[in-house]
Amino acid sequence: MRIICRELTPELWPDLERLFGPRGAVGGCWCMFWRQRKGEKWDAVKGDENRRRFEGLVCGGRAHGALAYIDSEPVGWVSFDRRPDFDKLDRAPSFKCADAGEVWSVPCFFIKAGFRGKGVASALLGFAIERLKKRGAAIIEGYPVKPARDGAPSPAAFAWTGTRRLFAAHGFKVVGNRDGGKQRVRLTIG
């Protein structure tokens, strides 16, 4: 199985729509969870409003990420951007950091059912790292789901931010809140 990754462009928006489906990946998110504005209620923006906003960001060159393909079918997504572009990160006390302006974030993955556990997320993360290096990123962060105490894999519905194992395989180290519900990992370039 050959996985091809391509950076999202406005021309690839139809492929993202096809991957996310009518529900916008998960419950109308359209990869807008981390971009939610302060004071907004999720129920007021999920679905069509999030789709409209995200399409506007993508078509305006203000939202970035990559799609993974197998045999020309879009099967996965990863979001990446400068950390300040994800407003909600700094509103989570456990994610706060003094150098947020210097950080690029990889906060979200979506892998199509039937393709999970096949290396799609790893291919997307590797691609994101390479793209961010080309943009001059010195620090890349991820926010993986906290591993289960018994070592059991995280259910797919809760692993949309990635797993520590995924990030560790690409050289990321835990930098904050090691035992808390929210995790923060970093890769320092150079």
TAHUZI-V202405 format. One line per field, one symbol per residue. phi: phi as a letter, one per 30 degrees, with the letter a starting at -180 (. if undefined). psi: psi as a letter, one per 40 degrees, with the letter a starting at -180 (. if undefined). burial: + if it has 9 or more other ideal C-beta (glycine too) atoms within 8 Angstrom, else -. Layout:
phi = ???
psi = ???
burial = ???
This chain:
phi = .ccccbddbedceeddddddiddiibhidhhcedcddeidceddcdiedddddddddddcicbblbccbbhicdbabbcbadeddceddddcedcdadcedccccbcabbcdejcdicjddddddddeedddeddidcbbcbbdddddedidddeedccdcjbddddddcjdbdbahecddccbbbbcci
psi = hhhhhhhhiddeddddddddaeefchffdffedeehiheihddeeibddddddddddddefehiaiihihfehheiihhiiideegdddeehdeeiidfdeeiiigehihhhheeieeedddddddddddddddeehdhhiigiihiideeiihiddefeeiidddddeeeiiheifdeidhihiihhh.
burial = --+-+-++---++-++--++--++++-+++++-+++--------+++-+++-+++-++----+-++++++---++++++++-+-++++++-+-++-+--+--++++++++++--++---++++++++++-+++---+-+++++++++------+----++++++-+++-+-+-+-+-----++++++-+-
